[in-house]
Amino acid sequence: MKKLPVNYLTILLSISLALLPVRSQALQNQVSREQDIVNLQLGQRVMVDDGTCPSGQIKQIMGARMSASGVVRTHKCIPRPGSKK
């Protein structure tokens, strides 16, 4: 049985650790209350499932533009991802 060189193991470990923030960021893309959104960045979109939109839709909060006090948020109801028309 051949042993893998340490370099391959180091590369595999580095790649797996590098992908962890991507996965956690995707999981944080939806919250249940708008108050749970902290540090919204310019261009970032977060879905809020708080029941304020009609059936089959979800609220999307977006960092729309910069102002003197920080990022200005906009919100709109969009079709739920994966919902049938």
JOZI-V329088 format. One record per pair of residues at least 6 apart in sequence whose ideal C-beta (glycine too) atoms are under 6 Angstrom apart, sorted by the first residue. I is the first residue (numbers start at 1). J is the second residue. D is the distance in whole Angstrom. If there is no record, write none. Layout:
i=I j=J d=D
i=I j=J d=D
//
This chain:
i=30 j=47 d=4
i=31 j=48 d=6
i=32 j=49 d=6
i=33 j=50 d=6
i=34 j=48 d=5
i=37 j=46 d=5
i=40 j=63 d=5
i=40 j=71 d=5
i=41 j=63 d=5
i=42 j=63 d=5
i=42 j=71 d=6
i=43 j=63 d=6
i=44 j=63 d=5
i=45 j=60 d=6
i=45 j=62 d=5
i=46 j=61 d=5
i=47 j=58 d=5
i=47 j=60 d=6
i=48 j=59 d=4
i=48 j=61 d=6
i=49 j=58 d=6
i=52 j=59 d=6
i=53 j=59 d=5
i=53 j=77 d=4
i=56 j=80 d=6
i=56 j=83 d=5
i=57 j=77 d=4
i=57 j=79 d=6
i=58 j=80 d=5
i=59 j=75 d=6
i=59 j=77 d=6
i=60 j=76 d=6
i=60 j=78 d=5
i=61 j=73 d=6
i=61 j=75 d=5
i=62 j=74 d=5
i=63 j=71 d=4
i=64 j=72 d=5
i=64 j=74 d=4
i=65 j=72 d=5
//
